[in-house]
Structures are given as structure tokens and as C-alpha cells.
Amino acid sequence: MKESLGTTGLILNEPLLWEKGKSGRCGISLPRHDVDPAPLDKDLTTEGPDLPDLSEVDVVRHYTRLSQWNFGVDSGMYPLGSCTMKYNPKINEKLANLKGFSGAHPLLPAHLSQGVLKLMFELEQFLAEITGMDAVTLQPAAGAHGELTGMMLIHAYHKKKGGHRSKIIVPDTAHGTNPASAALCGYRPVPVRSNEQGILSTGAVAELMDEDTAGIMVTNPNTLGLFEENIKKIAEIVHSKGGLVYCDGANMNAVMGIVSMGEIGVDVLHLNLHKTFSTPHGGGGPGSGPVCVRKHLIPFLPVPRIIEKNGAYALSSEFPESIGKLQAFYGNFGVMIKAYCYIRSMGPVNLRKASQLAVLNANYIKENLKKVFHLPYDRNCMHECVFSDKFQNAYKITTLDMVKRLMDYGFHPPTIYFPLVVSGAMMIEPTETESKETIDLFIDSLKAVANEAKENPDLLRQAPGRCKVTRLDEVSAARHPCLAG
Amino acid sequence: MRYLPHTPDDIASMLRAVGAKDLDGLFPTIPENCRRTGDMKLPEPLTEWELTAYLGALSERVAVSPEYKVFMGAGSYEHYIPQSVSFLLSRSEFVTAYTPYQPEMSQGTLQAIYEYQTMVARLLGMEVANASIYDGASALAEALLMAVRITRKKRVAVSSLVHPLYRRVVRTYFEPAGYELVELPFRKNGTTDLSPVDHMDGLAALAVQSPNFFGCIENLGEAAEKIHKNEGLFITSFTEPLAYGLLKSPGVQGADIACGEGQSFGIPQSFGGPVLGMFAGKMKYVRSMPGRLVGKTMDREGKEGFVLTLATREQHIRREKATSNICTNNSLCALTAAMYMASAGRTGMRELASINHDKAEYLKKELKKAGVGIPFDSPTFNEFVVEFPADFESTYRRLMEKRIVAGFPLASFYPELAGHYLFCVTETKTREDMDALVKEITP
């Protein structure tokens, strides 16, 4: 193995803001008070909120130090499965901050916001083309928000047809947001098990699908990193009973230009712009979760919708069957700009290549590690592969121990203990933006960890040893919650 | 393509390692009838420089300050953003990290969000705040759903002076679940008529916005008393958090949940998003709260550290029984607001709030002097309603040509208020800007 990435270096302690503040300081430039004071009634006011007073220098050092305790894609490989932590292009950040975009008031009349509306309109068209669907709403703020929107569309569709349906089929490999989103629409999720190949069988779906079932929520490729090969048949079964097929598109990064979701029977699909389309995740958002639909669901899309007439763009709410609104305004426009820039920079050929390389990287990792870690589904994978800790359990070492040790080697851990169908799961998604050298070092590091599991298991149980803190006590954090200082 | 690091040699050797003939050969599990036929019809790639030119041209087709003077708020506010905040937000360790599932490698995000939660709780006078919701509207919808869960009642009362688009979002969230929303009318002074609450049965919650959509400051204490008598929760909403730099907090006035929009705190308007749903409540309801929470704990050496906690409320553990489906929230916007609150502090926040209030009062006074109607006489913060004669619409259009947006016309949301405009003045407007506006309106 080449030299490990992980090392130690000087980072600085930094207290909580209010331990640092001193009354009377101020860290902002206060605008001129160029009018007479007009005090409010004393009964309505206070002496100001209990916030610490800090200087600008205090604040800058505080957050600079905090940032150094973090790890991002810009620091190194971040192979979180199902999260698609690909590189976030810098030009996109710059262009999203152009004053004409960042300073735009959302209630400007259409003739004063043509640039914004045109960009959104074109992005909708690009996403429809990439997914093979007919229309798109950009309004949902994140993936789960997109799922909720999709469920609402399905609910509205059935309501219009005059039938209330009470159930929805959700595979056991689904993200937790799927059943939670369905439940918000009053649907009872009915779990369907994946077969011994890790995918849905037509029989299992046929058994559950009936006329009280609104449809199915399927993730394709699924969270085991496998393509749902029977999807077309499954869609036919669901459609034959009047149901609809919802596709969680969190894993779209595997199939851009390779699969057309519209053609394989998907009625509604959400995308995560902060996964497939390279926008940064921001330590937990903001994301953006556009929803793409086939023709029959267009009338129900959220309002307002962007319409174009002779090259002029406008917002229209004249869609009486619309489900309504998911956010006050039109979605996370600042995120949309970055996704738009990504698509325009890549073009059709490179988007397809991105998917191919993402799949190549994942299969390369799978092939190189499958002797070291148990691979429950030894098949061609898509953009991610899922191992378990079965081999290491012999040394009383768990997935958690291994990934904490992986930190010491300078890599962010993969997604762990998900999907739930694999005990001790380690779900690795390298993405296409990691080079062969980085991936080789990642493979070597995991091999070294597996070796340590055998030779020196205590090292793993004590890990991480090179982070700012050692393993944190999550149990007592939940038992005695301290949520504010 | 500069984002794709693989050389032809890399690809060849990796394909060998996985036993595939070529890149197309990597997809044997995709059946033939699931393959896309034909290429994606997308524009050919642009260089960095072409892209910059194209986006630059698009961005110029939008009316923004300083070329335009926009006297419009209505849920999105133009405030100065300190350069230090913008600069700190370029720290890519924050920007390019995921949700902090691995706390040992994410202490920066976690401490920052813990501090954010604390400052939001203090600002709103509440015991606990979450790590953020998408925006003010979805925060209100989540708050009402939370009240339905806690009280097991399916009906809520919402003031008609809660932002009209927020009410629309609540209706959208409520529709498939079949919950009922009753709107309360407003009084002549521009505040909510709370009297119907006394006679309503089975209310899970009452929601009031203050300052309300007309900019008027509501009597939250009275509203709290009424709904508590009725055994429902009191939810307060807001679109302008800066008001609480000056005003009594919702918590002090009896709120059970305080939620709203945090965009004013250093977050660009960006055509409405991404912004920040602030969400705070009483500790006794914490296990019913939606969204992520960061808590303080210790590591094995007794050193203080932070983790995501109370995950048993959340979708990845509880699935369909979760308190919300939210996963990705608006963490970076929360971080921005934290940087902003820390920069302003008590001193700066109060002073800035006073400046906003005083400037808005100045414009109100000058307009009044010029003979324009101010229909609601309740105290306001940085927004207020103005009533113009019926022919004002042509003046409004003329002003736009002169690069002034003279308020937001209320008629689309309140048909009974034709000729009424909602004005907003923040610290970004000078006395000269306001004098010029008044002069244009009343030549």
C-alpha cells in the first residue's frame, strides 16, 4: 500500500459561541440610521434576544476552526452509498451567486424575471429528456419532499378517478423516506421482499397488488446497487390493477442515457439534484428534488408552473386540478442553477459517460474487495455495491468498528447498516469523479482494515484515533438530550 | 471532461479487472427492453467561459438592486449580507459534506448546528429548536401536523393573515390526510379576529403569524390564552425573524411551537429558495418534533462532542411511523443564519431591527403626509399596507419602468383589497430612496 492518506495535524480548540462572546462587541457593519427614531410601545419590545456579542474576527476564526473539524468531498473520497457524493464543480457555485440570480425577489412580475424563468424552464426540459418523462416540477426542496409530492400526485390521480385506495407497495430495500412519505398521504405501506437475487420478483408484486393498492414505490437501481430487471413486467402488473409506479430516482446516477424511466413503465419519478446533478450537499441540505411525470399526471403538478409563449416566460397557476404548493415559492432555485450548469457543462455524451464510469468504479471495488468482505449478492452491480461484516464477525468486529478505523486512513465511511436486508451492511458508492489511483488507495485501506480486524481487533474497537474526538456516546445523547446551550 | 478523471488506460485496465469488454458491457443486468433507444437530446457541452457568458447574460434579465429599488417583502426580504458571512460560506469543508452521520468526522457541522439550534431557541424564546425545515411554509405545515399528532384532533384554525402562500402549502399537506383547516378573518386594525376560536370545538392548534402578512404586530398573548383554554396548541409563524431583534419573543407570549422563515439572516433571496425553515418548540414535545436534532455528548476520553440524536423519531429508523419524512433539510442555510446571528449579536440585532422599524415608519409617515391612505392602524415592523386610489395601477407600471417596484399588490391574495399594496423597507433603503419614491407616487 502507498502511504496512507490519514495523518495527524494541528487543529485548534474552539469554544461555543456564547462562551466566547463579550457584551458590547458587534461583528456587522451597521447601516446608517438616517431617519428619526420612532420607538415602538414598550409593551411590545425587549432589550434584544440573548445572543452573544462577537467581533468580526471572532466569528471568522470560530467558523474557520469549525470547518477544519469537518470532512467534505473537497477533502477526499466520500463513498456514502445512495448519496452520490460526486465532485461539486466550483464554477457552478460562482454562477449561482450572480447578483441577478441571488438577488431576485420571488414575487417580481414575469417581465422583470425572464432570466430566472428561462433557466428553470430549460432545466425542466433537460430533466424530462434525461429521464424520458413528459413533464417536470422543480418545486420540491429535497428527495423526501419529492417523494411526498409524488405520493400526492398519485393520491390526486386516484381521487379524480373516483376511487380511494388505502395501500402502497414498498420493497424492503427502500429508503426510510419512502414509507414515511407514503404515510403522510394516508397510505399504509405494504412491504414486499426482494428475492434471493436482491431484486423484486414479479410474483411477489402480483400477489400483493390489488384494487385497493395505489401503486408501488420502487427504487431503481435499488439500494443494493442492483437494477430491478423485472421492472417492466412489474409495471404492467401494477397498471393492470389501475395502480401507478413511483420510482425513487436517488440512484439515477447509474443510468443516465442508458435507461429511459418513461419507457420502462414509471409514472412518476423524483430526482435528487444534490446527488446525480453535482450540487453540494451542504452538510445536510439544501437539496432539490424535482419530480418528473408521464402525461396522465401533468394536470396534478404543483403550481405555479412555468409556461412559455413566443419566447416569453411566465408563471401560471391556472391548473385547477393541481395538488397545490409544497413550498412558499418555486423550489430551491439556487440549487437548480448549479444543476443546470452541470448539465450544460457535461452535455449528453459526458452525462452518459459519468454513469458508465460510476458503474465501472463500483464494480471495480466490488471485484477487488469481494474476497475480503462478504458480498451477499455477487452479481454485476450498478453504481454501488453492498458488503457485510460476516467474515469479520469471527473476530468480534462489526461494520461500525471497521468504518471508524477507515477514518484513520483518511476516507469518509460508506453508508452503514443500510439497506436493512443485509445485516451489518456496508454500502459503497464511489461515484465517477474518483480516479483509479484514489480508488486503489481506498481498496488498499479497506484491505488493511480487514487485516487489522484479524491481527489487532482492538485497534478497530478503539477507532477512530486520528479525528478531533474519539467515538462519541450516542446512547447517552439520546437518553439525556442536551439540545441547546 | 475535467470532472471525469479516467484516462483511456485507466478504463481499459479497470474493465479488465471487472471482466467487461467495454463500457457498454458493464450493464448486462439491464434487459434489452429496458435500454434507452437513441441519445439524449441535450445541448452540446459548453466551456467554462461559454457557460459563464451565457449565465451572465441570463442573470442580467432580472430586476435586482442596486439598479432596481424593490420596496417589496411579502415573505422575502432584501437585507445586507456581511461579506464575512459570504466568505465563510465558501469553506468547502462545510459545503461539500453530507448530513453528519459520522460524527467524528463532522464535528464542525455538528457544533455549528448545535449553536444554531441554541440561538434560534433564544431568539424565539423557546426551549428547543431543530436543525431546520425547508422554508417557513413547510415549517408551518409540519408544525400543524405535529399538533395533530400530539392532540389527536384533526382540525386547526389559521389566521387569514398568515402568509397566503403558507396557507396554500398547509392545505396541500392537509388534503390527502383529510385534516380540516378553518381560516380566521381579520379585523379593521389589520390583526386577526380571534373571537371565533372561543366557539370552535376540537381544535388541535391555532396558528397566528406576527408580524402578520400586513406587517402588523399581533397580540400573541391573547391568542395563546384562547387556544390553551380550548386545549389546543398555540403555533406562531413569522416571515421576518429580524422582528424578534426588537419584539417580545413568541415563547414569552405562550407559543408551544414557533416556526417561520429565516431567510433574512444572511441568506440571499434567490427567487425564493433555498431559504430556511426555523422550527422551535417546548421540550415536552421534543419527541414529536420533525427534523434533525443535534445534541451534546462525550467521547470515550470524556471530551465534549456533538451528534445527531433522538433519531427514533425519524424516517430512517421509524419508517412509516416517523414524525416526518424529512431527511435532507436546509443545513447550509441554517449555518448561514448562525453565522449571521453570531455576527450581529444582541447589540447588532436590536440595532438593525430598530433601523428597519424606524425607516419603515418614516416612509409610512411621508406617504401619509402626501395624502395616501394607511388603512390599518396597528403597530407594524418593516412592512405596512397602503391604500391607493383605483387608478394607481398605471402609476405602479410607470414606476417599474423607472426601476422602482412600489410594493406588492394585495388584490391577488385578498380580492377585497383592490388598490392595496404591501410595502417593505429594510436597512437597504436610504432616506433618499424613500423620498424619491414618495415624490414619484405623488407628483
Interface residues (C-beta under 8 A of the other chain):
Chain A: E14 L16 L17 W18 G21 S23 G24 R25 C26 G27 I28 S29 L30 P31 R32 H33 D34 V35 D36 P37 A38 L40 D41 L44 T45 T46 E47 G48 P49 D50 L51 P52 D53 L54 E56 V59 V60 H62 Y63 T64 L66 S67 Q68 W69 N70 F71 G72 V73 D74 S75 Y78 L80 C83 M85 K86 Y87 N88 P89 I91 E93 K94 L95 A96 N97 L98 K99 G100 F101 S102 G103 A104 H105 P106 L107 L108 P109 L112 S113 Q114 G115 V116 K118 L119 F126 E129 I130 G132 A141 A142 G143 A144 H145 E147 L148 M151 M152 H155 A156 H175 G176 T177 P179 A180 S181 A182 A183 L184 C185 G186 R188 P189 L226 F227 E229 I231 K232 V255 M256 G257 I258 V259 S260 E263 I264 N272 H274 S278 P280 H281 G282 G283 G284 G285 P286 G287 S288 P302 I323 G324 K325 L326 Q327 A328 F329 Y330 G331 N332 F333 G334 V335 I337 C341 I343 R344 S345 M346 G347 P348 V349 N350 L351 R352 K353 A354 Q356 L357 V359 L360 N361 N363 Y364 K366 E367 N368 R379 N380 M382 V403 K404 M407 H412 P413 T415 F418 E432 T433 E434 S435 K436 Q462 P464 C467 K468 V469 T470 R471 L472 D473 E474 S476 A477 A478 P481 C482 L483 A484 G485
Chain B: M1 Y3 L4 P5 H6 D10 I11 S13 M14 L15 A17 V18 G19 A20 L23 D24 L26 F27 P28 T29 I30 P31 N33 C34 R35 R36 T37 D39 M40 K41 L42 P43 E44 P45 L46 E48 L51 T52 Y54 L55 G56 A57 L58 S59 E60 R61 V62 A63 V64 S65 Y68 V70 M72 A74 G75 S76 E78 Y80 P82 S84 F87 L88 S90 R91 S92 E93 F94 V95 T96 A97 Y98 T99 P100 Y101 Q102 P103 E104 M105 S106 Q107 G108 T109 Q111 A112 I113 Y114 E115 Q117 T118 M119 A121 R122 L123 E127 V128 A129 A131 S132 Y134 D135 G136 A137 S138 L145 H163 L165 Y166 R168 V169 R171 T172 Y173 E175 P176 A177 G178 I217 Y244 G245 L246 L247 K248 S249 V252 E261 P268 Q269 S270 F271 G272 G273 P274 V286 R292 L293 V294 G295 K296 T297 M298 D299 R300 E301 K303 G305 F306 V307 T309 L310 A311 T312 E314 Q315 H316 I317 R318 R319 E320 K321 A322 S324 N325 I326 C327 T328 N329 N330 S331 L332 C333 L335 M339 M341 A342 S343 A344 G345 R346 T347 G348 M349 R350 E351 L352 A353 S354 I355 H357 D358 K359 E361 Y362 K365 P379 M400 V405 F408 E427 T428 T430 R431
